[in-house]
Amino acid sequence: MAGLGGRFSTVVKAKVSKLLNRAEDPSETLEYGYQKQVEMLQDVKKGIAEVTTSKKRIQMQSQKMEAQVVKLDTQARQALSQGNEELARVALERKTGVQNELQSLDAQVTELERQQEQLTQNEQKLRQKIEAFRTKKEVIKAQYSAAEAQVRISEAATGVGEQMADLGLAIQRAEDKTEDMRARAGAVEELEAAGTFDDLSRIGPGQDDIDRQLSELSTGSQVDSELERMKAELGPGEGVGGAAPQLEEGRPGSGEAAR
């Protein structure tokens, strides 16, 4: 049962693959791939913009801290000049804390600059790749269109295409029917010339050729018997050499009136 299921799955996959292969348009596939690469490029550009924005924000914060360091240093000097060593110490401690934060921000800016540079290089490489793909895509599309047109022309010229094949079958059927009608017409002419139709017209309903021959034989015998009887009635003097009596149609008893 497992083997049957496996074969069925293979058949289904083969059918689906065949249908997808028929439905797939190389031009559409190439355009889809190109659009996906363009979207990737846009994502990289957005990443560069976000990194650059973060770096600028940190740099602005660093500038503020640098100004604060200068201010705290000035305040410490003023306090010390006035003999307030404790206040000067507090100002210097704050200055040290701000300088430590400033170093951390400088490290972040350095890391963001590295990321920005890396993204910029990737963006340039991806842009070159997309441009090369776009050129290749247009070439492949042009080649495919030319090949497709050549196939259509060749199929139309050789009658290989599905529509041309259907048209060829229709023409063949028409030719076969025409030849059949010609053969039937020739057979009818031949039978008519041989008098077959006349013989057939003499055959009554339900009679075959044997019935027709027996009927002709019976009719011939009856005519011969009637002729011999009339010769016997007329006698030897009347007959072939004498005057033949004229028969009048539609006047019974006209022979006695003449005598």
C-alpha positions in Angstrom: 0.0 0.0 0.0 2.9 2.3 0.8 4.4 1.6 -2.6 1.1 2.4 -4.3 0.9 5.7 -2.4 4.5 6.6 -3.4 3.8 5.9 -7.1 0.6 8.0 -6.8 2.5 10.8 -5.3 5.1 10.6 -8.0 2.4 10.7 -10.7 0.7 13.7 -9.1 4.0 15.6 -8.8 4.8 14.8 -12.4 1.4 16.0 -13.6 1.7 19.2 -11.5 5.2 19.8 -12.8 4.1 19.3 -16.4 1.2 21.8 -15.8 3.5 24.3 -14.2 6.0 24.0 -17.0 3.2 24.7 -19.5 1.9 27.6 -17.5 5.3 29.1 -16.8 6.2 32.1 -18.8 10.0 32.8 -18.8 9.4 36.5 -19.3 7.2 36.7 -16.2 9.6 34.6 -14.2 12.5 36.9 -15.1 10.5 40.0 -14.3 9.5 38.5 -11.0 13.1 37.8 -10.1 14.1 41.3 -11.1 11.5 42.9 -9.0 12.6 40.8 -6.0 16.2 41.9 -6.4 15.0 45.5 -6.7 13.1 45.1 -3.4 16.2 43.7 -1.8 18.1 46.8 -2.9 15.5 49.0 -1.4 15.8 47.2 1.9 19.6 47.7 1.9 19.1 51.4 1.2 16.7 51.6 4.1 19.2 49.9 6.3 21.9 52.4 5.3 19.6 55.3 6.0 18.7 53.9 9.4 22.4 53.3 10.3 23.3 56.8 9.1 20.4 58.3 11.1 21.5 56.5 14.3 25.1 57.6 13.8 24.1 61.2 13.3 22.0 61.1 16.4 24.9 59.7 18.5 27.3 62.3 17.0 24.9 65.1 18.0 24.7 63.6 21.5 28.5 63.4 21.6 28.9 67.0 20.6 26.6 68.0 23.5 28.7 65.9 25.9 31.9 67.4 24.6 30.5 70.8 25.4 29.5 69.6 28.8 33.0 68.3 29.4 34.4 71.7 28.6 31.9 73.4 30.9 32.6 71.1 33.8 36.3 71.6 33.4 35.8 75.4 33.4 33.6 75.1 36.5 36.2 73.0 38.3 38.9 75.5 37.5 36.8 78.4 38.8 35.9 76.6 42.0 39.6 75.7 42.6 40.6 79.3 41.9 38.2 80.5 44.6 39.6 78.0 47.1 36.6 75.6 46.9 38.4 72.4 46.4 35.4 70.2 47.2 33.3 71.8 44.6 36.1 71.5 42.1 36.3 67.8 42.9 32.6 67.3 42.2 32.9 69.1 38.9 35.9 67.0 37.9 34.0 63.7 38.9 31.1 64.7 36.7 33.5 65.6 33.9 35.1 62.1 34.2 31.6 60.4 34.0 30.7 62.4 30.9 34.0 61.6 29.3 33.4 57.9 29.9 30.0 58.1 28.3 31.5 60.1 25.5 34.0 57.3 24.9 31.2 54.8 24.8 29.4 56.9 22.2 32.5 57.3 20.2 32.8 53.5 20.1 29.1 53.2 19.0 29.7 55.8 16.2 32.8 53.8 15.1 30.7 50.6 14.9 27.9 52.4 13.1 30.3 53.8 10.6 31.7 50.3 10.0 28.2 49.0 9.4 27.4 51.9 7.1 30.5 51.3 5.1 29.7 47.5 4.8 26.1 48.2 3.8 27.2 50.8 1.3 29.6 48.2 -0.3 26.8 45.6 -0.3 24.4 48.1 -1.9 26.9 48.9 -4.6 27.6 45.1 -5.3 23.8 44.4 -5.3 23.2 47.3 -7.6 25.8 46.0 -10.1 24.3 42.6 -9.8 20.8 43.9 -10.5 22.0 45.9 -13.4 23.7 42.9 -14.9 20.6 40.8 -14.3 18.4 43.4 -15.9 20.6 43.4 -19.0 20.7 39.6 -19.1 16.9 39.5 -18.5 16.2 41.7 -21.5 18.5 39.6 -23.7 16.8 36.4 -22.6 13.4 37.8 -23.1 14.3 39.0 -26.6 15.8 35.6 -27.4 12.7 33.8 -26.0 10.4 36.1 -28.0 12.4 35.5 -31.2 12.4 31.7 -30.6 8.7 31.7 -29.8 8.0 33.6 -33.0 10.2 31.2 -35.0 8.4 28.2 -33.5 5.0 29.7 -34.5 6.2 30.4 -38.0 7.8 27.0 -38.4 4.6 25.3 -37.0 2.4 27.3 -39.4 4.7 26.4 -42.3 5.0 22.7 -41.5 1.6 22.2 -40.0 3.0 20.9 -36.7 1.1 23.2 -34.4 -2.1 22.1 -32.6 -4.3 24.4 -34.6 -2.7 23.5 -37.8 -2.9 19.8 -36.9 -6.6 20.1 -36.3 -7.0 22.0 -39.5 -5.1 19.2 -41.3 -7.3 16.6 -39.8 -10.4 18.5 -41.0 -9.0 18.8 -44.5 -8.2 15.0 -44.5 -11.8 14.2 -43.4 -13.2 16.4 -46.1 -11.0 14.8 -48.7 -12.0 11.3 -47.5 -15.7 12.2 -47.7 -15.2 13.7 -51.2 -13.4 10.5 -52.4 -16.2 8.4 -50.9 -18.9 10.5 -52.7 -17.0 10.2 -56.0 -16.8 6.4 -55.5 -20.5 6.2 -54.9 -21.3 8.4 -57.9 -19.1 6.2 -60.1 -20.8 3.0 -58.8 -24.2 4.5 -59.5 -23.2 5.4 -63.1 -21.8 1.9 -63.7 -24.9 0.2 -62.4 -27.2 2.5 -64.4 -25.2 1.8 -67.6 -25.5 -1.9 -67.0 -29.3 -1.7 -66.7 -29.3 -3.0 -63.1 -31.8 -0.3 -62.0 -34.2 -1.4 -64.8 -34.0 -5.0 -63.8 -34.5 -4.0 -60.2 -37.6 -2.0 -61.2 -39.2 -5.1 -62.7 -38.9 -7.0 -59.5 -42.0 -6.7 -57.4 -42.0 -6.1 -53.7 -40.6 -9.0 -51.8 -39.1 -10.6 -54.9 -35.5 -11.6 -55.3 -33.6 -12.6 -58.5 -34.8 -16.3 -58.3 -38.4 -15.2 -58.1 -38.0 -12.9 -61.1 -36.5 -15.7 -63.2 -39.3 -18.1 -62.3 -41.9 -15.5 -63.1 -40.4 -14.9 -66.5 -40.2 -18.6 -67.2 -43.9 -19.1 -66.3 -45.0 -16.1 -68.4 -43.1 -17.5 -71.5 -44.7 -20.9 -71.2 -48.2 -19.4 -70.9 -47.7 -17.3 -74.0 -46.4 -20.4 -76.0 -49.5 -22.5 -74.9 -51.9 -19.7 -75.9 -50.3 -19.3 -79.3 -50.5 -23.1 -80.1 -54.2 -23.1 -79.1 -55.0 -20.2 -81.4 -53.2 -21.9 -84.3 -55.3 -25.0 -83.8 -58.6 -23.0 -83.8 -57.8 -21.1 -87.0 -56.8 -24.2 -89.0 -54.1 -24.7 -91.6 -55.4 -22.1 -94.1 -55.3 -19.1 -91.8 -52.3 -18.0 -89.9 -49.0 -16.8 -91.1 -49.9 -16.3 -94.9 -53.4 -14.9 -94.4 -54.6 -11.4 -93.7 -54.2 -10.6 -90.1 -57.5 -9.5 -88.4 -57.5 -6.0 -87.0 -58.2 -5.7 -83.3 -60.2 -2.8 -82.1 -59.8 -1.7 -78.6 -62.7 -0.9 -76.4 -65.4 -2.4 -78.8 -66.6 -5.8 -77.7 -68.4 -7.9 -80.3 -67.3 -5.7 -83.2 -66.2 -8.9 -85.1 -69.8 -10.2 -85.5 -71.1 -6.9 -86.7 -68.6 -6.9 -89.5 -69.7 -10.3 -90.7 
